Amino acid sequence: MTKRVAILISGSGSNMVTLAQSMTGDHPARPCLVLSNVPDAGGLAKAAAMGIPTAVVNHKDYKGDREAFDAAVMAAIDAHAPDYIALAGFMRILTPAFITHYAGRMLNIHPSLLPKYKGLHTHARAIEAGDAEAGCSVHEVTAELDGGPILTQARVPVLAGDTADDLAARVLPKEHLIYPATLRRFIDGDRARVDL
C-alpha cells in the first residue's frame, strides 16, 4: 500500500520539490500535503502547481504559544493521514508533544555536517571555524534539536574566499541528492547510515 508523506516548509521549497518529484513510479510513497508556517512561502505555489494539497498555519497567529501552534499544525497534518513527515526547511523548533506524536516517522535535512553547527547560520559558522569541508545531513527528528540519528551525510569542500552564500549554493545540490534517496530508504525500513 502506498505511503503518504507530509512535507513542511517555511520558504522557497526547493527540497520539497525534489522530494515530491522523486515520489513517482515505483516509489513506495506519494506527497499528501505541503504545509507552511509562512503564508506567502514560495513553496506553496510550487506545491499547488504540482497538484499537492497545501495548508498554512501562520506561527504569528499564536504569539509565541508554541504548544498551541504545534497543536494546530498537527491537526492540519493529521487531516491528511500521513505515514511520514519530512521537514524541508521548516524553520520552527518543535515541541516535545509534536515530536512524540510523529516519533519514528519524521526526517529533517540540515545544512551542516552534524553534530557540528546545529541551529542557524551553519555555513557562516563553518567558514568562521576554518573548516576544510562542510555539507548536509538527513537525520531522524528527536527531542534534541538537530540531534537525532544521522541517516545520510554529503560533504563539499570549503574554498578560499567562500562566503556563506557561496557555500550554501555548493551544499544545496547535495541536499537535493541525499534527501529523496534517504526518504525512500527510510520508508523501506532502511536506517543504515550512508556517507557521500
Secondary structure as GFF3:
##gff-version 3
##sequence-region A 1 196
A	DSSP	beta_strand	3	9	.	.	.	ID=ss1
A	DSSP	alpha_helix	14	22	.	.	.	ID=ss2
A	DSSP	beta_strand	29	36	.	.	.	ID=ss3
A	DSSP	alpha_helix	42	49	.	.	.	ID=ss4
A	DSSP	beta_strand	54	56	.	.	.	ID=ss5
A	DSSP	three_ten_helix	59	62	.	.	.	ID=ss6
A	DSSP	alpha_helix	66	78	.	.	.	ID=ss7
A	DSSP	beta_strand	84	87	.	.	.	ID=ss8
A	DSSP	alpha_helix	96	101	.	.	.	ID=ss9
A	DSSP	beta_strand	106	110	.	.	.	ID=ss10
A	DSSP	alpha_helix	122	128	.	.	.	ID=ss11
A	DSSP	beta_strand	133	140	.	.	.	ID=ss12
A	DSSP	beta_strand	150	157	.	.	.	ID=ss13
A	DSSP	alpha_helix	164	187	.	.	.	ID=ss14
A	DSSP	beta_strand	194	195	.	.	.	ID=ss15
###
